[in-house]
Amino acid sequence: MLFIKEKRNEMFGNNSKVSGKDQIKILSEKWRSLSEAEKQMYIKKYQESAIEYTKQHEAYMNSLTKEEHQALEDKLQMRKESQKRLKSALQKLDKPVGPRSPYNFFIAERASMTFGTKANETLKKIGQEWKDLPEERKEIYRRKSEEDKKRYTNEMENWKSKMLNEGFIDILNILNKKS
């Protein structure tokens, strides 16, 4: 993300005709083409900022009174419970399942072939296979993912229409706020 943040403005400026999604794709390709030494620069920056964030977070948390700390914990707990209720409501209303990524399709295919081993070992093995997979083979899974995005878009349009017709506009408003 540091790389993207740094290079995005440099490459595309503020008035780019290239969509945000396409910018990310282009920058992701550029990231993959960096040497390990160049990537290490960004990894080091990230590690330094993570240490700084941790220090600032600890200082902030230590500055809170017991009451403030409890209020913060209560607020976080309420947010978690609210998210659980929303997720449960969406499941009950048959909200379509989101689209799968190319990697998800690869995992689904490979996991069925490695039945009988421990889950974490299987996932490590599959992850390495994905990294080693040639780009032209990954393209197969990218196409499946694109098709699944189309499926999801169609199902969501139908679902949103159904929710409007059934009077669940409040649910749609919550979803619009989240996105």
Number of C-alpha atoms within 10 A of each C-alpha: 11 11 17 17 10 10 16 18 12 10 13 14 10 9 7 12 9 11 10 12 8 10 18 15 12 15 18 14 11 13 15 10 11 11 9 9 9 11 14 12 11 14 14 11 13 15 11 12 12 12 12 12 12 12 12 12 12 11 11 10 14 11 11 12 10 11 9 12 14 12 12 14 12 12 12 12 12 12 12 12 12 12 12 12 12 15 13 12 13 14 12 9 14 10 16 17 11 13 17 17 17 19 16 13 17 19 18 11 12 17 17 9 10 15 10 9 10 9 12 9 11 17 16 11 14 20 15 10 14 18 10 9 11 10 11 9 10 15 12 13 18 19 13 17 19 15 14 18 16 13 15 17 15 12 16 16 12 13 16 16 14 13 17 13 10 9 11 14 14 11 17 14 10 11 12 9 8 7 5
